[in-house]
Amino acid sequence: MEGKIRISDETDERLEARKGDDESVTDLLERLTDDERDIYAGFGVWSDSDATEAMRKAHEHINEDAETYR
């Protein structure tokens, strides 16, 4: 049996932003409320982006700043 819930437009927009392209809102809610989440699900998500290099540079910058104040 499928039920209906009322949510605000803001909440609906936030849910839509978090769901995958091929995922329904029901699928999203099931994924978010699953007690047995896959802890490895996010691994590799940055593999096709420059985010890894950006994080490395940010880390270096933070370390350099920390050395300045020692």
Order of alpha helices (4+ residues) and beta strands (2+ residues): alpha-alpha-alpha
